Amino acid sequence: MPERELTFGEKAVGLTFNPGGNAEVNTIKAAFAAIIDQLNDLRTQAGPGDKGRMYSEAITDAQSAQMWAVKAITWQY
């Protein structure tokens, strides 16, 4: 049975990449994927222009926040 295609948000956060198998990483990535999917839908509705650009910025910032969260979760000092 073929797996479903990942959503835009799932691709954006690298949902399937978790070599350590950390459950908290999965949870954070899934949450940010949902947020990014919603922002992407709103960006599509907004179309080109300032509003669409703002949604793009929000998506980029959400990706950054997700990466920092994963870094914090996996941080070993």
C-alpha positions as a Markdown table, in Angstrom:
| # | Residue | x | y | z |
|---|---|---|---|---|
| 1 | Met | 0.0 | 0.0 | 0.0 |
| 2 | Pro | 1.6 | 3.3 | -1.0 |
| 3 | Glu | 2.0 | 6.0 | 1.6 |
| 4 | Arg | 0.2 | 9.3 | 1.2 |
| 5 | Glu | 1.9 | 12.3 | -0.1 |
| 6 | Leu | 3.2 | 14.7 | 2.6 |
| 7 | Thr | 1.4 | 18.0 | 2.9 |
| 8 | Phe | 3.3 | 21.3 | 2.2 |
| 9 | Gly | 3.8 | 21.8 | 6.0 |
| 10 | Glu | 5.0 | 18.3 | 6.5 |
| 11 | Lys | 7.6 | 18.7 | 3.8 |
| 12 | Ala | 8.6 | 22.1 | 5.1 |
| 13 | Val | 9.4 | 20.8 | 8.6 |
| 14 | Gly | 11.0 | 17.5 | 7.4 |
| 15 | Leu | 8.4 | 15.5 | 9.3 |
| 16 | Thr | 9.9 | 12.1 | 8.3 |
| 17 | Phe | 13.4 | 13.1 | 9.3 |
| 18 | Asn | 13.9 | 12.1 | 13.0 |
| 19 | Pro | 16.9 | 9.8 | 13.1 |
| 20 | Gly | 16.8 | 9.6 | 16.9 |
| 21 | Gly | 13.2 | 8.6 | 16.9 |
| 22 | Asn | 12.4 | 11.3 | 19.6 |
| 23 | Ala | 8.7 | 11.5 | 20.3 |
| 24 | Glu | 8.9 | 15.2 | 21.3 |
| 25 | Val | 10.5 | 16.0 | 18.0 |
| 26 | Asn | 7.6 | 14.2 | 16.2 |
| 27 | Thr | 5.1 | 16.2 | 18.2 |
| 28 | Ile | 6.7 | 19.6 | 17.6 |
| 29 | Lys | 7.2 | 18.9 | 13.9 |
| 30 | Ala | 3.6 | 17.8 | 13.5 |
| 31 | Ala | 2.3 | 20.9 | 15.3 |
| 32 | Phe | 4.4 | 23.2 | 13.2 |
| 33 | Ala | 3.4 | 21.3 | 10.0 |
| 34 | Ala | -0.3 | 22.0 | 10.8 |
| 35 | Ile | 0.4 | 25.7 | 11.4 |
| 36 | Ile | 2.4 | 26.0 | 8.2 |
| 37 | Asp | -0.3 | 24.2 | 6.2 |
| 38 | Gln | -2.9 | 26.7 | 7.5 |
| 39 | Leu | -0.7 | 29.6 | 6.6 |
| 40 | Asn | 0.0 | 28.2 | 3.2 |
| 41 | Asp | -3.8 | 27.8 | 2.6 |
| 42 | Leu | -4.3 | 31.5 | 3.7 |
| 43 | Arg | -1.4 | 32.5 | 1.4 |
| 44 | Thr | -3.0 | 30.8 | -1.5 |
| 45 | Gln | -6.3 | 32.6 | -0.8 |
| 46 | Ala | -4.5 | 35.9 | -0.5 |
| 47 | Gly | -2.7 | 35.6 | -3.9 |
| 48 | Pro | 0.2 | 37.8 | -4.9 |
| 49 | Gly | 0.9 | 41.1 | -3.1 |
| 50 | Asp | 1.7 | 42.2 | 0.3 |
| 51 | Lys | -0.6 | 39.9 | 2.2 |
| 52 | Gly | 0.7 | 36.8 | 0.4 |
| 53 | Arg | 4.3 | 38.0 | 1.1 |
| 54 | Met | 3.4 | 38.3 | 4.8 |
| 55 | Tyr | 2.1 | 34.8 | 4.9 |
| 56 | Ser | 5.4 | 33.7 | 3.3 |
| 57 | Glu | 7.3 | 35.4 | 6.0 |
| 58 | Ala | 5.2 | 33.8 | 8.6 |
| 59 | Ile | 5.9 | 30.4 | 7.1 |
| 60 | Thr | 9.6 | 31.0 | 7.0 |
| 61 | Asp | 9.5 | 32.1 | 10.7 |
| 62 | Ala | 7.5 | 29.1 | 11.7 |
| 63 | Gln | 10.1 | 26.8 | 10.0 |
| 64 | Ser | 12.8 | 28.6 | 11.9 |
| 65 | Ala | 11.0 | 28.3 | 15.2 |
| 66 | Gln | 10.5 | 24.6 | 14.5 |
| 67 | Met | 14.2 | 24.1 | 13.8 |
| 68 | Trp | 15.2 | 25.9 | 17.0 |
| 69 | Ala | 12.6 | 23.8 | 19.0 |
| 70 | Val | 14.1 | 20.6 | 17.7 |
| 71 | Lys | 17.5 | 21.8 | 18.4 |
| 72 | Ala | 16.5 | 22.6 | 22.0 |
| 73 | Ile | 14.8 | 19.2 | 22.4 |
| 74 | Thr | 17.9 | 17.3 | 21.1 |
| 75 | Trp | 20.5 | 19.5 | 22.7 |
| 76 | Gln | 23.3 | 17.6 | 24.5 |
| 77 | Tyr | 25.8 | 19.6 | 26.4 |
